[in-house]
Amino acid sequence: MIHPSYVDLMKVMNSDVVIGEEPVVNSRYSIVIAASKRARHIIAGDEPMLEGNEKKPLSVAVQELYAGKVKIVGEDTGEEEDL
């Protein structure tokens, strides 16, 4: 079983969305892409954003998403993406 679940991750990613705005994360696919991108960054040498993690890069990336350390930004916002 995956901990945290996709539903929990989607709630965390969309927690800053104001009522009436479109959520940042609409699907599981967005979570998977964000986690895999962050895991690749960790593999390439980026330091984990959470202390005490001696897990595999993908597990670290999922925990960072759940902790709100990584932000997903939509393409149409005109801002540079964190991931």
NURO-441155 format. One record per atom (N, C-alpha, C): chain; atom name; x, y, z. Coordinates in Angstrom, 1 decimal, always signed. Example, Ala and Ser with C-alpha at 12.3 -4.5 7.8 and 13.67 -1.06 7.14 Angstrom:
node unit = A; site = N; xx = +13.2; yy = -5.7; zz = +7.8
node unit = A; site = CA; xx = +12.3; yy = -4.5; zz = +7.8
node unit = A; site = C; xx = +13.2; yy = -3.3; zz = +7.8
node unit = A; site = N; xx = +12.8; yy = -2.2; zz = +7.1
node unit = A; site = CA; xx = +13.7; yy = -1.1; zz = +7.1
node unit = A; site = C; xx = +12.9; yy = +0.0; zz = +7.9
END
This chain:
node unit = A; site = N; xx = +0.8; yy = -1.2; zz = +0.0
node unit = A; site = CA; xx = +0.0; yy = +0.0; zz = +0.0
node unit = A; site = C; xx = +0.9; yy = +1.2; zz = +0.0
node unit = A; site = N; xx = +0.5; yy = +2.2; zz = -0.7
node unit = A; site = CA; xx = +1.2; yy = +3.5; zz = -0.8
node unit = A; site = C; xx = +0.8; yy = +4.4; zz = +0.3
node unit = A; site = N; xx = +1.8; yy = +4.9; zz = +1.0
node unit = A; site = CA; xx = +1.6; yy = +5.9; zz = +2.1
node unit = A; site = C; xx = +2.4; yy = +7.1; zz = +1.8
node unit = A; site = N; xx = +1.9; yy = +8.2; zz = +1.7
node unit = A; site = CA; xx = +0.4; yy = +8.6; zz = +1.8
node unit = A; site = C; xx = -0.3; yy = +8.2; zz = +0.5
node unit = A; site = N; xx = -1.6; yy = +8.2; zz = +0.5
node unit = A; site = CA; xx = -2.3; yy = +7.8; zz = -0.7
node unit = A; site = C; xx = -2.4; yy = +9.0; zz = -1.7
node unit = A; site = N; xx = -2.8; yy = +8.6; zz = -2.9
node unit = A; site = CA; xx = -3.0; yy = +9.7; zz = -3.9
node unit = A; site = C; xx = -3.9; yy = +10.8; zz = -3.5
node unit = A; site = N; xx = -5.0; yy = +10.3; zz = -2.8
node unit = A; site = CA; xx = -6.0; yy = +11.3; zz = -2.3
node unit = A; site = C; xx = -5.4; yy = +12.3; zz = -1.3
node unit = A; site = N; xx = -4.6; yy = +11.7; zz = -0.4
node unit = A; site = CA; xx = -4.0; yy = +12.6; zz = +0.6
node unit = A; site = C; xx = -3.0; yy = +13.6; zz = -0.1
node unit = A; site = N; xx = -2.2; yy = +13.1; zz = -1.1
node unit = A; site = CA; xx = -1.3; yy = +13.9; zz = -1.8
node unit = A; site = C; xx = -2.0; yy = +15.0; zz = -2.6
node unit = A; site = N; xx = -3.1; yy = +14.7; zz = -3.2
node unit = A; site = CA; xx = -3.9; yy = +15.7; zz = -3.9
node unit = A; site = C; xx = -4.5; yy = +16.7; zz = -3.0
node unit = A; site = N; xx = -4.9; yy = +16.3; zz = -1.8
node unit = A; site = CA; xx = -5.4; yy = +17.3; zz = -0.8
node unit = A; site = C; xx = -4.3; yy = +18.3; zz = -0.4
node unit = A; site = N; xx = -3.1; yy = +17.8; zz = -0.2
node unit = A; site = CA; xx = -2.0; yy = +18.6; zz = +0.2
node unit = A; site = C; xx = -1.6; yy = +19.6; zz = -0.9
node unit = A; site = N; xx = -1.5; yy = +19.1; zz = -2.1
node unit = A; site = CA; xx = -1.2; yy = +19.9; zz = -3.3
node unit = A; site = C; xx = -2.2; yy = +21.0; zz = -3.6
node unit = A; site = N; xx = -3.5; yy = +20.7; zz = -3.3
node unit = A; site = CA; xx = -4.5; yy = +21.7; zz = -3.6
node unit = A; site = C; xx = -5.0; yy = +22.5; zz = -2.3
node unit = A; site = N; xx = -4.2; yy = +22.4; zz = -1.2
node unit = A; site = CA; xx = -4.7; yy = +23.0; zz = +0.0
node unit = A; site = C; xx = -4.6; yy = +24.6; zz = -0.1
node unit = A; site = N; xx = -3.8; yy = +25.1; zz = -1.0
node unit = A; site = CA; xx = -3.7; yy = +26.6; zz = -1.1
node unit = A; site = C; xx = -4.7; yy = +27.2; zz = -2.1
node unit = A; site = N; xx = -5.5; yy = +26.3; zz = -2.7
node unit = A; site = CA; xx = -6.4; yy = +26.8; zz = -3.8
node unit = A; site = C; xx = -7.6; yy = +27.5; zz = -3.1
node unit = A; site = N; xx = -7.9; yy = +28.7; zz = -3.6
node unit = A; site = CA; xx = -9.1; yy = +29.4; zz = -3.1
node unit = A; site = C; xx = -10.3; yy = +28.8; zz = -3.7
node unit = A; site = N; xx = -11.4; yy = +28.8; zz = -2.9
node unit = A; site = CA; xx = -12.7; yy = +28.3; zz = -3.4
node unit = A; site = C; xx = -13.1; yy = +29.1; zz = -4.7
node unit = A; site = N; xx = -13.4; yy = +28.4; zz = -5.7
node unit = A; site = CA; xx = -13.8; yy = +28.9; zz = -7.0
node unit = A; site = C; xx = -12.7; yy = +28.9; zz = -8.0
node unit = A; site = N; xx = -11.4; yy = +28.7; zz = -7.6
node unit = A; site = CA; xx = -10.3; yy = +28.5; zz = -8.5
node unit = A; site = C; xx = -10.2; yy = +27.0; zz = -8.9
node unit = A; site = N; xx = -9.5; yy = +26.8; zz = -10.0
node unit = A; site = CA; xx = -9.3; yy = +25.4; zz = -10.5
node unit = A; site = C; xx = -8.1; yy = +24.8; zz = -9.7
node unit = A; site = N; xx = -8.3; yy = +23.6; zz = -9.2
node unit = A; site = CA; xx = -7.2; yy = +22.9; zz = -8.4
node unit = A; site = C; xx = -5.9; yy = +22.8; zz = -9.3
node unit = A; site = N; xx = -4.8; yy = +22.8; zz = -8.6
node unit = A; site = CA; xx = -3.5; yy = +22.7; zz = -9.3
node unit = A; site = C; xx = -3.4; yy = +21.2; zz = -9.8
node unit = A; site = N; xx = -3.8; yy = +20.3; zz = -8.9
node unit = A; site = CA; xx = -3.6; yy = +18.9; zz = -9.3
node unit = A; site = C; xx = -5.0; yy = +18.3; zz = -9.5
node unit = A; site = N; xx = -5.2; yy = +17.8; zz = -10.7
node unit = A; site = CA; xx = -6.5; yy = +17.3; zz = -11.1
node unit = A; site = C; xx = -6.6; yy = +15.7; zz = -11.2
node unit = A; site = N; xx = -5.4; yy = +15.1; zz = -11.2
node unit = A; site = CA; xx = -5.4; yy = +13.7; zz = -11.4
node unit = A; site = C; xx = -4.2; yy = +13.0; zz = -10.7
node unit = A; site = N; xx = -4.2; yy = +11.7; zz = -10.6
node unit = A; site = CA; xx = -3.1; yy = +11.0; zz = -10.1
node unit = A; site = C; xx = -1.9; yy = +11.1; zz = -11.0
node unit = A; site = N; xx = -2.1; yy = +11.3; zz = -12.3
node unit = A; site = CA; xx = -1.0; yy = +11.4; zz = -13.2
node unit = A; site = C; xx = -0.1; yy = +12.6; zz = -12.8
node unit = A; site = N; xx = -0.7; yy = +13.7; zz = -12.4
node unit = A; site = CA; xx = +0.1; yy = +14.9; zz = -12.0
node unit = A; site = C; xx = +1.0; yy = +14.6; zz = -10.8
node unit = A; site = N; xx = +0.5; yy = +13.8; zz = -9.9
node unit = A; site = CA; xx = +1.2; yy = +13.4; zz = -8.7
node unit = A; site = C; xx = +2.4; yy = +12.5; zz = -9.1
node unit = A; site = N; xx = +2.1; yy = +11.6; zz = -10.0
node unit = A; site = CA; xx = +3.2; yy = +10.6; zz = -10.4
node unit = A; site = C; xx = +4.3; yy = +11.4; zz = -11.2
node unit = A; site = N; xx = +3.9; yy = +12.3; zz = -12.0
node unit = A; site = CA; xx = +4.9; yy = +13.1; zz = -12.8
node unit = A; site = C; xx = +5.8; yy = +13.9; zz = -11.9
node unit = A; site = N; xx = +5.1; yy = +14.6; zz = -10.9
node unit = A; site = CA; xx = +5.8; yy = +15.5; zz = -10.0
node unit = A; site = C; xx = +6.8; yy = +14.6; zz = -9.1
node unit = A; site = N; xx = +6.3; yy = +13.5; zz = -8.6
node unit = A; site = CA; xx = +7.2; yy = +12.6; zz = -7.8
node unit = A; site = C; xx = +8.4; yy = +12.1; zz = -8.6
node unit = A; site = N; xx = +8.1; yy = +11.7; zz = -9.8
node unit = A; site = CA; xx = +9.2; yy = +11.1; zz = -10.6
node unit = A; site = C; xx = +10.2; yy = +12.2; zz = -11.0
node unit = A; site = N; xx = +9.8; yy = +13.4; zz = -11.3
node unit = A; site = CA; xx = +10.7; yy = +14.5; zz = -11.6
node unit = A; site = C; xx = +11.6; yy = +14.9; zz = -10.4
node unit = A; site = N; xx = +10.9; yy = +14.9; zz = -9.2
node unit = A; site = CA; xx = +11.7; yy = +15.2; zz = -8.0
node unit = A; site = C; xx = +12.7; yy = +14.1; zz = -7.7
node unit = A; site = N; xx = +12.3; yy = +12.8; zz = -7.9
node unit = A; site = CA; xx = +13.2; yy = +11.7; zz = -7.6
node unit = A; site = C; xx = +14.4; yy = +11.8; zz = -8.6
node unit = A; site = N; xx = +14.2; yy = +12.2; zz = -9.8
node unit = A; site = CA; xx = +15.3; yy = +12.4; zz = -10.7
node unit = A; site = C; xx = +16.2; yy = +13.5; zz = -10.3
node unit = A; site = N; xx = +15.7; yy = +14.5; zz = -9.7
node unit = A; site = CA; xx = +16.5; yy = +15.6; zz = -9.2
node unit = A; site = C; xx = +17.4; yy = +15.1; zz = -8.1
node unit = A; site = N; xx = +16.8; yy = +14.3; zz = -7.2
node unit = A; site = CA; xx = +17.5; yy = +13.7; zz = -6.0
node unit = A; site = C; xx = +18.6; yy = +12.8; zz = -6.5
node unit = A; site = N; xx = +18.3; yy = +11.9; zz = -7.5
node unit = A; site = CA; xx = +19.3; yy = +11.0; zz = -8.1
node unit = A; site = C; xx = +20.4; yy = +11.8; zz = -8.7
node unit = A; site = N; xx = +20.1; yy = +12.9; zz = -9.3
node unit = A; site = CA; xx = +21.1; yy = +13.8; zz = -10.0
node unit = A; site = C; xx = +22.0; yy = +14.5; zz = -9.0
node unit = A; site = N; xx = +21.7; yy = +14.5; zz = -7.7
node unit = A; site = CA; xx = +22.5; yy = +15.1; zz = -6.7
node unit = A; site = C; xx = +21.9; yy = +16.2; zz = -5.8
node unit = A; site = N; xx = +20.6; yy = +16.5; zz = -6.1
node unit = A; site = CA; xx = +20.0; yy = +17.5; zz = -5.2
node unit = A; site = C; xx = +19.8; yy = +16.9; zz = -3.8
node unit = A; site = N; xx = +20.0; yy = +17.8; zz = -2.8
node unit = A; site = CA; xx = +19.8; yy = +17.3; zz = -1.4
node unit = A; site = C; xx = +18.3; yy = +17.2; zz = -1.1
node unit = A; site = N; xx = +18.0; yy = +16.1; zz = -0.4
node unit = A; site = CA; xx = +16.6; yy = +16.0; zz = +0.1
node unit = A; site = C; xx = +16.2; yy = +17.2; zz = +1.0
node unit = A; site = N; xx = +14.9; yy = +17.6; zz = +0.9
node unit = A; site = CA; xx = +14.4; yy = +18.7; zz = +1.6
node unit = A; site = C; xx = +14.0; yy = +18.3; zz = +3.0
node unit = A; site = N; xx = +13.9; yy = +17.0; zz = +3.3
node unit = A; site = CA; xx = +13.6; yy = +16.6; zz = +4.6
node unit = A; site = C; xx = +14.8; yy = +15.9; zz = +5.3
node unit = A; site = N; xx = +14.9; yy = +16.1; zz = +6.6
node unit = A; site = CA; xx = +16.0; yy = +15.5; zz = +7.4
node unit = A; site = C; xx = +15.7; yy = +14.0; zz = +7.7
node unit = A; site = N; xx = +16.8; yy = +13.3; zz = +7.7
node unit = A; site = CA; xx = +16.8; yy = +11.9; zz = +8.2
node unit = A; site = C; xx = +16.2; yy = +10.9; zz = +7.3
node unit = A; site = N; xx = +16.2; yy = +11.2; zz = +6.0
node unit = A; site = CA; xx = +15.6; yy = +10.2; zz = +5.0
node unit = A; site = C; xx = +16.8; yy = +9.4; zz = +4.4
node unit = A; site = N; xx = +16.8; yy = +8.2; zz = +4.7
node unit = A; site = CA; xx = +17.7; yy = +7.3; zz = +4.1
node unit = A; site = C; xx = +17.0; yy = +6.2; zz = +3.2
node unit = A; site = N; xx = +16.0; yy = +6.7; zz = +2.5
node unit = A; site = CA; xx = +15.1; yy = +5.9; zz = +1.7
node unit = A; site = C; xx = +15.5; yy = +6.0; zz = +0.2
node unit = A; site = N; xx = +14.8; yy = +5.3; zz = -0.6
node unit = A; site = CA; xx = +15.0; yy = +5.4; zz = -2.0
node unit = A; site = C; xx = +14.5; yy = +6.8; zz = -2.5
node unit = A; site = N; xx = +15.1; yy = +7.3; zz = -3.6
node unit = A; site = CA; xx = +14.7; yy = +8.7; zz = -4.1
node unit = A; site = C; xx = +13.2; yy = +8.9; zz = -4.3
node unit = A; site = N; xx = +12.5; yy = +7.9; zz = -4.8
node unit = A; site = CA; xx = +11.1; yy = +8.1; zz = -5.1
node unit = A; site = C; xx = +10.3; yy = +8.2; zz = -3.8
node unit = A; site = N; xx = +10.7; yy = +7.4; zz = -2.7
node unit = A; site = CA; xx = +10.0; yy = +7.5; zz = -1.4
node unit = A; site = C; xx = +10.3; yy = +8.9; zz = -0.8
node unit = A; site = N; xx = +11.5; yy = +9.4; zz = -1.0
node unit = A; site = CA; xx = +11.8; yy = +10.7; zz = -0.4
node unit = A; site = C; xx = +11.0; yy = +11.8; zz = -1.2
node unit = A; site = N; xx = +10.9; yy = +11.6; zz = -2.5
node unit = A; site = CA; xx = +10.1; yy = +12.6; zz = -3.3
node unit = A; site = C; xx = +8.7; yy = +12.6; zz = -2.9
node unit = A; site = N; xx = +8.1; yy = +11.5; zz = -2.6
node unit = A; site = CA; xx = +6.7; yy = +11.4; zz = -2.2
node unit = A; site = C; xx = +6.5; yy = +12.0; zz = -0.8
node unit = A; site = N; xx = +7.4; yy = +11.8; zz = +0.1
node unit = A; site = CA; xx = +7.3; yy = +12.4; zz = +1.4
node unit = A; site = C; xx = +7.5; yy = +13.9; zz = +1.3
node unit = A; site = N; xx = +8.3; yy = +14.4; zz = +0.4
node unit = A; site = CA; xx = +8.5; yy = +15.8; zz = +0.2
node unit = A; site = C; xx = +7.2; yy = +16.5; zz = -0.3
node unit = A; site = N; xx = +6.6; yy = +15.8; zz = -1.2
node unit = A; site = CA; xx = +5.3; yy = +16.3; zz = -1.7
node unit = A; site = C; xx = +4.3; yy = +16.3; zz = -0.6
node unit = A; site = N; xx = +4.2; yy = +15.3; zz = +0.2
node unit = A; site = CA; xx = +3.2; yy = +15.2; zz = +1.3
node unit = A; site = C; xx = +3.5; yy = +16.3; zz = +2.3
node unit = A; site = N; xx = +4.8; yy = +16.6; zz = +2.6
node unit = A; site = CA; xx = +5.1; yy = +17.6; zz = +3.6
node unit = A; site = C; xx = +4.9; yy = +19.0; zz = +3.0
node unit = A; site = N; xx = +4.6; yy = +19.2; zz = +1.7
node unit = A; site = CA; xx = +4.4; yy = +20.5; zz = +1.1
node unit = A; site = C; xx = +5.7; yy = +21.2; zz = +0.8
node unit = A; site = N; xx = +6.8; yy = +20.5; zz = +0.8
node unit = A; site = CA; xx = +8.1; yy = +21.1; zz = +0.4
node unit = A; site = C; xx = +8.3; yy = +21.3; zz = -1.1
node unit = A; site = N; xx = +7.6; yy = +20.6; zz = -1.9
node unit = A; site = CA; xx = +7.6; yy = +20.7; zz = -3.3
node unit = A; site = C; xx = +6.3; yy = +21.3; zz = -3.8
node unit = A; site = N; xx = +6.4; yy = +22.3; zz = -4.7
node unit = A; site = CA; xx = +5.2; yy = +22.9; zz = -5.2
node unit = A; site = C; xx = +5.0; yy = +22.6; zz = -6.7
node unit = A; site = N; xx = +3.8; yy = +22.3; zz = -7.1
node unit = A; site = CA; xx = +3.5; yy = +22.0; zz = -8.5
node unit = A; site = C; xx = +2.8; yy = +23.3; zz = -9.0
node unit = A; site = N; xx = +3.4; yy = +23.8; zz = -10.1
node unit = A; site = CA; xx = +2.8; yy = +25.0; zz = -10.7
node unit = A; site = C; xx = +2.3; yy = +24.7; zz = -12.1
node unit = A; site = N; xx = +1.1; yy = +25.1; zz = -12.4
node unit = A; site = CA; xx = +0.6; yy = +24.8; zz = -13.7
node unit = A; site = C; xx = +1.3; yy = +25.6; zz = -14.8
node unit = A; site = N; xx = +1.3; yy = +25.0; zz = -16.0
node unit = A; site = CA; xx = +2.0; yy = +25.6; zz = -17.2
node unit = A; site = C; xx = +1.4; yy = +26.9; zz = -17.6
node unit = A; site = N; xx = +0.1; yy = +27.1; zz = -17.5
node unit = A; site = CA; xx = -0.6; yy = +28.3; zz = -18.0
node unit = A; site = C; xx = -0.4; yy = +29.5; zz = -17.1
node unit = A; site = N; xx = +0.3; yy = +29.4; zz = -15.9
node unit = A; site = CA; xx = +0.4; yy = +30.5; zz = -15.0
node unit = A; site = C; xx = +1.5; yy = +31.5; zz = -15.4
node unit = A; site = N; xx = +2.4; yy = +31.1; zz = -16.3
node unit = A; site = CA; xx = +3.4; yy = +32.0; zz = -16.8
node unit = A; site = C; xx = +4.6; yy = +32.0; zz = -15.8
node unit = A; site = N; xx = +4.5; yy = +31.3; zz = -14.7
node unit = A; site = CA; xx = +5.6; yy = +31.2; zz = -13.8
node unit = A; site = C; xx = +6.5; yy = +30.1; zz = -14.1
node unit = A; site = N; xx = +7.7; yy = +30.1; zz = -13.6
node unit = A; site = CA; xx = +8.6; yy = +29.0; zz = -13.7
node unit = A; site = C; xx = +8.2; yy = +27.9; zz = -12.8
node unit = A; site = N; xx = +8.3; yy = +26.7; zz = -13.2
node unit = A; site = CA; xx = +7.9; yy = +25.5; zz = -12.4
node unit = A; site = C; xx = +8.9; yy = +25.2; zz = -11.4
node unit = A; site = N; xx = +8.5; yy = +24.8; zz = -10.2
node unit = A; site = CA; xx = +9.4; yy = +24.2; zz = -9.2
node unit = A; site = C; xx = +9.7; yy = +22.8; zz = -9.6
node unit = A; site = N; xx = +8.7; yy = +22.2; zz = -10.2
node unit = A; site = CA; xx = +8.9; yy = +20.8; zz = -10.7
node unit = A; site = C; xx = +8.4; yy = +20.7; zz = -12.1
END
